[in-house]
């Protein structure tokens, strides 16, 4: 099969890779209908995360089940399925509490690589969620978004305790931040501030439900949020970047007693203890338990109540994956969808 491999920073290639096979009785092999490039893929692409030799890429996926292991009962060949970037058994005590991304048997799907024609999915019964029928092609991008960026943005909003009538600020205008805006709207937020300096992203943020666009950042952006909230700060803040600046901006933009939902993969983030102590904010986040939300999100998409697939503003064949990475790295695209 053909698959995307990162050899070194900036060096993305589409190569022949071994066809996946059933290795464990709990595995499934799926034929990818669509996959995509994630903002977190740009960390190793830019050399910020170390790559040990050629590495298969990709952790977002939807497709048709081709084969299942002898211990797989919930999914069957021929079904269209969506999974998350962590494989989970969905039955351990941690999974039952709603944190499947920290399952005691969790496996990182990114180590397998789903930017390919086929993929082996571990713990298939717990990880994969079938749709009731084969979806129409126009729904595939939105279902693909559910496998990571929509589920992550949704978790960020839940972790930030977004509720009807509340004010929400969203730090980060990538796909996760934009879908955090969508989630906040769906969860009933009255006013949503989206931080963005890029007109196409501002436009999509407004389409997803943002009421205000803030083009400043850092302490200047915090001051603007406070000015818009009678000096108090937002009730809920979504942090969807993962840098020191973005985390502090999120904490400082939150009112005392408010909540920060952080889902940006942390790189070099160190929290000043005294400031955190006196901020009196709640912090909750980490790798999103996407599996918790998949049934609900799939229904919202099937019923056409939400259209998260709009975050894909560039669609390319798998063989042109390198251009998809370049476009996102250069901020010419919000998110690249790849068709195997």
Secondary structure as GFF3:
##gff-version 3
##sequence-region A 1 340
A	DSSP	beta_strand	2	8	.	.	.	ID=ss1
A	DSSP	beta_strand	11	16	.	.	.	ID=ss2
A	DSSP	beta_strand	28	36	.	.	.	ID=ss3
A	DSSP	alpha_helix	41	45	.	.	.	ID=ss4
A	DSSP	beta_strand	55	56	.	.	.	ID=ss5
A	DSSP	beta_strand	61	68	.	.	.	ID=ss6
A	DSSP	beta_strand	80	82	.	.	.	ID=ss7
A	DSSP	beta_strand	86	87	.	.	.	ID=ss8
A	DSSP	alpha_helix	93	96	.	.	.	ID=ss9
A	DSSP	three_ten_helix	100	102	.	.	.	ID=ss10
A	DSSP	beta_strand	107	108	.	.	.	ID=ss11
A	DSSP	three_ten_helix	109	111	.	.	.	ID=ss12
A	DSSP	beta_strand	118	121	.	.	.	ID=ss13
A	DSSP	alpha_helix	124	127	.	.	.	ID=ss14
A	DSSP	beta_strand	129	130	.	.	.	ID=ss15
A	DSSP	three_ten_helix	137	139	.	.	.	ID=ss16
A	DSSP	alpha_helix	140	146	.	.	.	ID=ss17
A	DSSP	alpha_helix	149	159	.	.	.	ID=ss18
A	DSSP	beta_strand	167	171	.	.	.	ID=ss19
A	DSSP	alpha_helix	175	186	.	.	.	ID=ss20
A	DSSP	beta_strand	191	195	.	.	.	ID=ss21
A	DSSP	alpha_helix	199	208	.	.	.	ID=ss22
A	DSSP	beta_strand	212	214	.	.	.	ID=ss23
A	DSSP	alpha_helix	218	228	.	.	.	ID=ss24
A	DSSP	beta_strand	234	239	.	.	.	ID=ss25
A	DSSP	alpha_helix	244	252	.	.	.	ID=ss26
A	DSSP	beta_strand	254	262	.	.	.	ID=ss27
A	DSSP	alpha_helix	273	279	.	.	.	ID=ss28
A	DSSP	beta_strand	282	285	.	.	.	ID=ss29
A	DSSP	alpha_helix	290	302	.	.	.	ID=ss30
A	DSSP	three_ten_helix	308	311	.	.	.	ID=ss31
A	DSSP	beta_strand	314	317	.	.	.	ID=ss32
A	DSSP	three_ten_helix	318	320	.	.	.	ID=ss33
A	DSSP	alpha_helix	321	329	.	.	.	ID=ss34
A	DSSP	beta_strand	336	339	.	.	.	ID=ss35
###
